[in-house]
């Protein structure tokens, strides 16, 4: 799996998790959803994504073929 796909999968999972936590436990978990959204927006402008940095350090995306990001 490429790093880009791993980051998108992680972001989607976190959004769904935060929505489930909001529904089952407390509306305050919407702040977590907002944090994820703000992080996605800032990374689109700056190119800096903390999740990608962590995943890269853990070795995610090393097995993906170069240039095959979204196939």
N, C-alpha and C positions, 0 to 999 in steps of 0.2 A: 504494500500500500504506500502510495506517495505521501509525503509530508502534508501537502495541501489537502488531500482527502482526509487524512487523519485529523487535521485541525477542524475541518468542516464537520466531520462525524462527532468530534468531541464537543464542539459548540452546540450542535443540534441536540446531543444527549443532555448537555447541561441545561438547555432551555426547557426540554421536556421534563427533566428532573425538577427544575424549579417550579414549573407549572403544577406538577403533581404535589409537591410540598405545599404550594399555595392552596390547592384544593383540599388537601387532607388535613393540614395542620394550622396554617396561619396566613393571612393576607400579607404579612410582612415579608414573606418569601418572594414577593414580587420585586423587592429591592434587588434580590439576586438576579432576577431576570433582567432588570434594568442595567445592572452592572455588566452583564454579558453583552447586552446590546451596545452599551457605551464602549466597551472594549473592542467589539467588532467594528464600530464606526471609527474609533481612533486608529485601529490597525490598518483600515483601508486608506486613511490619509497619510499616516506616518510610515507604514510598512513594517512597524515593530509589533510583533505578536508574542507575548510572554509564553503562551501555550506552545507555539512553534519552537521557541528556544528550548523549552524543557523537553519536548518530544525529540528534537534533534539531538540533544545531549543523551537521551535514552536510546538513540539509535533508530528511531522511526524514520522510514523512508530510505534507508540505505540499500534495501533490496529492490527498490523501484528502478526501472530502466530510465536512463536520462531522456528527457523529452516526452515521456509518456505520462504526463500528469493527469489528463482528464479523458482517458480512453476507457 
